[in-house]
Amino acid sequence: MSTPAPKLSTTHWLIIIIASIGFLFDTYELLMTPLVAAPAIAELLKLPMNNPIVTSWVGSLLWIAALCGGVFGLLGGWLVDRFGRKTIMAASIFMYSFSPFAAAYSTSIEMFVFFRSTTFIGVCVEFVAAITWLAEVFEDKKQKEKWMGITQAFASIGGVFVTMVSVWITKHGADMPHIGLPAGLGSNDPSTWRYLLMTGILPALPIAILLPFVPESKIWKDRKAAGTLKRPSFGALFAPELRRVTLVTAALSACAYGIAFGALQVTVARVTPGLPELKQEAKALAPLRKAGEDLNTQLNALIDKKVPPTDPARVALVGQIKENFGQQKPLNDKVKEMANTVQFHQEMGGLMGRIALAILLIIGISRVALLKIFQIPALIVLPVTYFYFFHQGGQGFLWAYGICGFLTVAQFSYFGEYLPKVFPMHLRGTGGSFATNVGGRMIGTSMAFVTTNLVAPMLAGSGPLLPLHVAKAAGIVASVIVVVSFLFGFLLPEPKAEEG
């Protein structure tokens, strides 16, 4: 007869609330980037938003932030093992809270990129710190698995929340106080992207209030006080007894992030415009975009020649670009509306995936078998979505894309629960960080570049790069990765009995 789980205390509920806030704002802070990057960079560089220089800077921002997050996130994992789970988690939450607030006051592109990178670093450290903390503050195994699954589900709510806040700010930004924010180009009011960045400070207040009332991991603290806690080291991850789990979890994390960034994330912006229901808009936009590209080429030539912004020729070109943008806007608005619908289905699919994972954890399926529950359907669903349903469009594509989100995002929660179980206590932060940050955020996220800059142009050949090519590239990249992930899954060891 199984022993009933102990009743949750007030402290346990505070821990659950803090972890849920942390996971929710992990996603909230990261998904600000696609909403603010282009308008912010365009304003700071004093260029039209559709200028190729702006597009190039957006790509550079994503790459720089991911690299910083991976490198410093790995260091953060070591700090989690060296100085405590709660301490480093709190520091990382404050870092990703104040960084976007500071970015809202950016007056240069360098300042903006710096604070977006520190935001990414905070998120990368917080995730590992939080799952390590949660794994040790619940003594009952069933409670631990249940609440690790449930709290991580809040990460998917963050994506929906930031979209809702962005829509609200867009409608009401003109009525908001300036509070020292720089004015937008050609306006006396700050741009809405600055207000959205300021909302990144939201998690700081409740965390500051609640943290004094929750404990550090008791088992970690006791062992450190007793002098029995080994010092963490990166080299220890590759000792014979841990080498396999270190490499396999890093590879599987890279696969999960690779599918998310190499297929799902590029779908919203780069694949959606090619859906059958947007055929008329695509046809009407093609000549306008070609004209806009030609005008921007002329503008960039003047920029290369150091022609000042006040030069009549440059002012005239910018005016023509703005006029072209205005002609595109009604058509782009329809494309954007569809992109929002596509994004919503992915977010809802991801949320359902995290909830399903939490339920399966409570049921008590073995960890290797649990991963296969999500990997095996993905072998079929991902290729079919991009090679068949994309061409059909409609509800079929939306539902298939939502299921892709379900199967992929669930794996993020899976590793959040699995990683603390397979590394010894003195390496839980370091090992989890290596898998998540080096494997996932550094290697996995690079698949977006592979899809859009390598595979898709290869498919396009000498012709223009179309959404059709990006969709096919996303299908190829996702199909290859999901097969690799499935095969690596057989090498994943079942967790041993936990230390605590």
C-alpha positions in Angstrom: 0.0 0.0 0.0 1.5 3.3 -1.1 2.1 6.1 1.5 -0.1 9.2 0.8 1.9 12.3 -0.2 2.4 14.8 2.6 0.1 17.9 2.5 1.6 20.9 0.8 2.7 23.6 3.3 2.5 27.4 2.7 6.2 27.3 1.9 5.6 24.7 -0.8 2.9 26.8 -2.4 5.2 29.8 -2.4 7.9 27.7 -4.1 5.3 26.7 -6.7 4.3 30.3 -7.3 7.9 31.5 -7.7 8.8 28.7 -10.1 5.7 29.3 -12.1 6.4 33.0 -12.4 10.0 32.2 -13.4 9.0 29.8 -16.1 6.2 32.0 -17.5 8.5 35.0 -17.8 11.3 32.9 -19.3 9.2 32.6 -22.4 7.7 36.1 -22.1 11.2 37.7 -22.1 12.5 35.7 -25.0 9.4 36.1 -27.2 9.7 39.9 -26.9 12.5 39.6 -29.4 10.5 38.9 -32.6 8.1 41.6 -31.5 10.6 44.4 -30.8 13.7 43.6 -32.7 12.9 45.0 -36.2 11.2 48.2 -35.1 13.8 48.9 -32.4 16.8 48.3 -34.7 15.1 50.4 -37.5 14.6 53.3 -35.2 18.1 53.2 -33.7 19.7 52.9 -37.1 17.3 55.5 -38.5 16.4 53.2 -41.4 13.1 51.9 -42.8 12.0 48.7 -41.2 12.2 46.7 -44.4 15.8 47.7 -45.1 18.2 44.7 -45.6 20.6 46.2 -43.0 17.8 46.0 -40.4 17.1 42.4 -41.4 20.8 41.6 -41.1 20.9 43.2 -37.7 17.9 41.2 -36.5 19.7 38.0 -37.5 22.9 39.1 -35.8 21.0 39.9 -32.6 19.5 36.4 -32.5 22.9 34.8 -33.0 24.7 37.0 -30.5 22.0 36.6 -27.8 22.0 32.8 -28.3 25.8 32.6 -28.1 25.9 34.7 -25.0 23.1 32.7 -23.4 24.8 29.5 -24.1 28.3 30.5 -22.8 27.2 32.4 -19.8 24.3 30.0 -19.1 26.8 27.2 -18.9 28.8 29.3 -16.3 25.5 30.0 -14.5 24.9 26.2 -14.2 28.3 25.9 -12.4 27.4 28.8 -10.2 24.1 27.0 -9.3 26.2 24.1 -8.0 28.8 26.3 -6.3 26.7 29.0 -4.6 23.2 27.6 -4.3 20.0 27.0 -6.3 17.8 29.7 -4.9 20.6 32.4 -4.8 21.4 32.0 -8.5 17.8 31.6 -9.6 16.9 34.9 -7.9 19.9 36.7 -9.4 19.0 35.4 -12.9 15.4 36.5 -12.6 16.4 40.0 -11.6 18.9 40.0 -14.5 16.2 39.2 -17.0 13.8 41.6 -15.4 15.9 44.7 -15.3 17.7 44.0 -18.7 14.6 44.7 -20.9 13.7 47.7 -18.8 17.1 49.1 -19.4 16.9 48.2 -23.1 13.7 50.3 -23.4 16.0 53.4 -22.9 18.4 52.4 -25.6 19.9 55.2 -27.6 22.2 53.1 -29.7 22.2 49.7 -31.4 25.1 48.5 -29.2 23.1 49.3 -26.0 20.0 47.5 -27.3 22.0 44.3 -28.3 23.8 44.3 -25.0 20.7 44.3 -22.9 18.8 41.8 -25.1 21.9 39.5 -24.7 21.8 39.9 -20.9 18.1 39.1 -20.9 18.9 35.9 -22.8 21.7 35.1 -20.3 19.2 35.5 -17.4 16.7 33.2 -19.0 19.3 30.5 -19.7 20.5 30.5 -16.1 17.1 30.8 -14.5 15.7 27.7 -16.2 18.5 25.4 -15.0 18.5 27.0 -11.5 14.7 26.6 -11.1 14.5 23.0 -12.2 17.4 22.1 -9.9 15.8 23.9 -7.0 12.4 22.3 -7.6 14.0 18.8 -7.8 15.4 19.2 -4.3 12.8 21.2 -2.3 10.1 18.5 -2.7 11.0 15.4 -0.7 8.1 13.3 -1.9 8.9 11.8 -5.4 5.3 11.9 -6.7 4.9 15.5 -5.6 8.2 16.5 -7.1 7.3 15.0 -10.5 3.8 16.4 -10.4 4.8 20.0 -9.7 7.9 20.1 -11.9 5.5 19.2 -14.8 2.8 21.7 -13.8 5.1 24.6 -13.1 6.9 24.2 -16.5 3.5 24.4 -18.3 3.5 28.1 -17.4 6.3 28.6 -19.9 3.8 28.2 -22.7 1.4 30.7 -21.2 4.3 33.3 -21.4 4.0 33.3 -25.2 0.3 34.0 -25.1 0.7 36.7 -22.4 3.4 38.7 -24.2 1.3 38.7 -27.4 -1.7 40.0 -25.4 0.4 42.7 -23.8 1.9 43.7 -27.1 -1.6 44.1 -28.7 -2.8 46.2 -25.7 0.3 48.5 -25.8 -0.1 49.0 -29.6 -3.7 50.3 -29.0 -3.0 52.4 -25.9 0.7 53.4 -26.3 -0.1 57.0 -27.4 -1.9 57.6 -24.2 0.9 56.3 -21.9 3.3 58.6 -20.0 6.7 59.2 -21.5 8.7 58.5 -18.2 11.9 59.7 -19.8 11.8 57.4 -22.8 13.3 58.7 -26.0 10.8 59.9 -28.6 10.3 57.8 -31.8 11.4 59.0 -35.2 9.2 61.8 -36.5 7.1 61.7 -33.3 6.9 63.3 -29.9 5.8 60.0 -28.3 8.0 57.0 -27.5 7.6 54.0 -29.8 5.5 51.1 -28.5 8.4 48.7 -28.6 9.9 50.6 -25.7 6.8 50.2 -23.5 6.7 46.5 -24.3 10.3 46.1 -23.2 9.5 47.9 -19.9 7.0 45.3 -19.0 9.9 42.8 -18.7 10.4 44.1 -15.1 7.0 42.6 -14.0 8.4 39.4 -12.4 10.9 41.4 -10.3 8.4 42.7 -7.8 6.6 39.5 -6.8 9.9 37.6 -6.7 11.5 40.2 -4.4 8.5 40.0 -2.1 8.3 36.2 -2.0 11.9 35.1 -2.0 12.7 35.8 1.7 9.9 33.3 2.7 11.3 30.3 0.8 14.3 28.2 1.6 17.4 27.2 -0.2 17.6 23.5 -1.2 18.0 21.9 2.3 19.9 18.8 1.1 22.4 21.0 -0.9 22.8 23.4 2.0 23.3 20.6 4.6 25.9 18.8 2.5 27.7 22.1 1.9 27.7 22.9 5.6 29.0 19.4 6.4 31.8 19.7 3.9 30.6 16.6 2.0 29.5 18.4 -1.2 32.0 17.9 -4.0 33.1 21.0 -6.0 31.5 21.2 -9.4 33.7 21.1 -12.5 33.0 20.9 -16.2 35.6 18.1 -16.6 33.6 15.9 -14.3 30.7 15.8 -16.8 33.0 13.7 -19.1 34.2 11.2 -16.5 33.5 7.6 -17.7 30.4 7.3 -15.5 28.8 10.5 -16.8 30.1 10.9 -20.4 27.2 9.0 -22.0 24.4 10.9 -20.2 26.2 14.2 -20.8 26.5 13.8 -24.5 23.2 12.1 -25.1 21.2 14.7 -23.2 23.0 17.5 -25.0 22.3 15.9 -28.4 18.6 15.3 -27.6 18.2 18.9 -26.2 19.9 20.1 -29.4 17.3 18.1 -31.5 14.3 19.5 -29.6 15.5 23.1 -30.0 16.6 22.3 -33.5 13.0 21.4 -34.5 11.6 24.3 -32.6 13.9 26.9 -34.3 14.6 25.2 -37.5 11.0 24.5 -38.4 8.3 25.8 -36.0 9.8 29.3 -35.3 10.5 30.1 -39.0 7.0 29.0 -40.0 5.2 32.0 -38.6 7.1 34.7 -40.4 8.6 32.9 -43.4 6.2 30.0 -44.3 2.8 31.5 -43.5 2.9 34.0 -46.5 2.9 31.0 -48.8 -0.3 29.4 -47.6 -3.0 28.9 -50.3 -5.4 31.3 -48.5 -2.9 34.1 -49.0 -2.3 33.5 -52.7 -3.9 36.8 -53.8 -2.0 38.9 -51.2 1.3 37.2 -52.2 0.6 38.0 -55.9 -0.1 41.7 -55.1 2.9 42.0 -52.7 5.5 40.6 -55.1 5.9 43.7 -57.3 5.7 46.1 -54.3 8.4 44.2 -52.4 10.6 44.2 -55.5 10.2 47.9 -55.8 10.9 48.3 -52.1 14.1 46.2 -52.4 15.3 48.4 -55.3 14.7 51.6 -53.3 16.5 50.2 -50.3 19.5 49.2 -52.5 19.7 52.8 -53.7 19.5 54.0 -50.1 22.2 51.7 -48.9 24.5 52.9 -51.7 24.1 56.4 -50.3 24.8 55.2 -46.8 28.0 53.4 -48.0 29.0 56.8 -49.5 28.5 58.4 -46.1 25.7 60.7 -47.4 24.2 62.3 -44.3 20.5 61.7 -43.4 19.6 65.3 -44.2 20.8 65.1 -47.8 17.8 65.8 -50.2 18.5 62.7 -52.3 18.5 60.5 -49.2 15.4 62.2 -47.7 13.6 61.7 -51.0 14.5 58.0 -51.1 13.3 57.4 -47.6 10.0 59.1 -48.5 9.6 56.8 -51.5 10.3 53.8 -49.2 7.7 54.9 -46.7 5.2 55.4 -49.5 6.0 51.9 -50.7 5.6 50.5 -47.2 2.2 52.2 -46.9 1.1 50.5 -50.1 2.2 47.2 -48.7 0.6 47.7 -45.3 -3.0 46.6 -46.0 -1.7 43.4 -47.6 0.9 42.8 -44.9 -1.8 43.3 -42.3 -3.8 40.3 -43.7 -0.6 38.2 -43.8 0.1 39.3 -40.2 -3.4 38.3 -39.1 -2.9 34.8 -40.5 0.6 34.6 -38.9 -0.9 35.4 -35.5 -3.4 32.6 -36.1 -0.6 30.2 -36.9 1.4 31.3 -33.9 -1.7 30.9 -31.6 -2.1 27.2 -32.7 1.6 26.5 -32.0 1.4 28.1 -28.6 -1.7 26.2 -27.7 -0.2 23.0 -29.0 2.9 23.6 -26.9 0.8 24.3 -23.8 -1.2 21.1 -24.3 2.0 19.2 -24.7 3.4 20.5 -21.4 0.1 19.6 -19.7 0.1 16.1 -21.2 3.7 15.6 -20.1 2.8 16.6 -16.5 -0.1 14.1 -16.5 2.1 11.3 -17.8 4.7 12.1 -15.2 2.1 11.7 -12.5 1.0 8.3 -14.0 4.6 7.2 -13.6 5.8 6.0 -17.1 9.5 5.1 -17.4 11.5 8.1 -18.6 12.8 6.5 -21.8 9.4 5.2 -22.8 7.9 8.6 -22.0 10.2 10.3 -24.5 9.2 7.9 -27.2 5.6 8.8 -26.7 6.4 12.2 -28.2 9.2 11.1 -30.6 7.4 8.4 -32.5 4.4 10.5 -33.7 6.8 13.3 -34.6 8.4 11.0 -37.1 5.1 11.2 -39.1 3.5 14.5 -38.1 6.4 16.8 -38.8 7.1 15.7 -42.4 3.4 15.5 -43.3 2.8 19.0 -42.0 5.4 20.7 -44.2 5.3 18.4 -47.3 1.5 18.0 -47.5 -0.7 20.1 -45.2 1.3 23.3 -46.0 0.1 23.0 -49.7 -3.5 22.3 -48.5 -3.7 25.2 -46.0 -6.8 25.8 -44.0 -7.7 24.1 -40.8 -5.7 21.0 -41.7 -2.4 22.9 -41.7 -3.3 24.8 -38.5 -4.2 21.6 -36.6 -1.1 19.8 -37.9 1.1 22.7 -36.9 -0.5 22.8 -33.5 0.3 19.0 -33.0 3.9 19.8 -34.1 4.0 22.3 -31.2 2.5 19.7 -28.9 5.1 17.0 -29.7 8.1 19.4 -29.6 7.4 21.7 -26.7 6.5 18.7 -24.4 10.1 17.6 -24.8 11.4 20.8 -23.2 9.4 20.0 -20.1 10.6 16.4 -20.3 14.3 17.4 -20.1 13.5 19.9 -17.3 12.2 17.0 -15.2 14.8 14.4 -16.4 18.1 16.2 -16.2 18.2 16.7 -12.3 17.7 13.0 -12.0 20.7 11.8 -14.0 23.5 14.1 -12.6 24.8 13.8 -9.0 23.9 16.7 -6.7 27.2 18.6 -7.1 26.8 18.6 -10.9 23.0 19.0 -11.3 23.2 22.7 -12.3 26.4 22.2 -14.4 25.1 19.1 -16.2 21.6 20.5 -16.8 23.1 23.7 -18.1 25.5 21.9 -20.5 22.6 19.9 -22.0 20.2 22.9 -22.2 22.5 25.7 -23.1 25.3 24.2 -25.1 23.2 21.5 -26.7 19.9 23.3 -27.0 20.4 27.1 -27.1 23.8 27.2 -28.8 23.6 24.2 -31.3 19.8 23.7 -31.5 18.9 27.3 -32.2 21.4 27.5 -35.1 19.1 25.3 -37.1 17.0 28.5 -37.9 20.1 29.7 -39.8 20.5 26.3 -41.5 16.9 26.3 -42.7 16.6 29.9 -43.9 20.2 30.6 -45.1 21.5 27.3 -46.3 18.8 24.7 -47.2 16.1 27.1 -48.5 18.4 29.1 -50.8 19.7 25.8 -52.1 16.2 24.7 -53.0 15.5 28.1 -54.6 18.5 27.9 -56.8 19.0 31.0 -59.0 15.4 32.1 -58.6 13.8 34.2 -55.8 13.5 32.7 -52.3 9.8 31.9 -51.8 7.8 30.7 -48.7 7.5 27.4 -50.6 11.2 26.9 -50.4 11.4 27.8 -46.7 8.5 25.3 -46.0 10.3 22.5 -47.8 13.5 23.4 -46.1 11.8 23.4 -42.7 10.3 20.0 -43.5 13.7 18.6 -44.5 15.5 20.0 -41.5 12.8 18.8 -39.1 12.6 15.4 -40.7 16.3 14.8 -40.4 16.4 16.0 -36.8 13.5 14.0 -35.6 15.0 10.8 -37.0 18.4 11.6 -35.3 16.5 12.4 -32.1 14.6 9.1 -32.2 17.8 7.1 -32.7 19.6 9.0 -29.9 16.7 8.3 -27.6 17.7 4.6 -27.5 21.0 5.7 -25.8 19.2 7.6 -23.1 19.8 5.9 -19.7 16.9 5.3 -17.3 17.6 7.5 -14.1 19.1 5.7 -11.2 17.7 6.1 -7.6 17.9 9.8 -6.7 20.3 11.2 -4.1 17.7 13.6 -2.9 
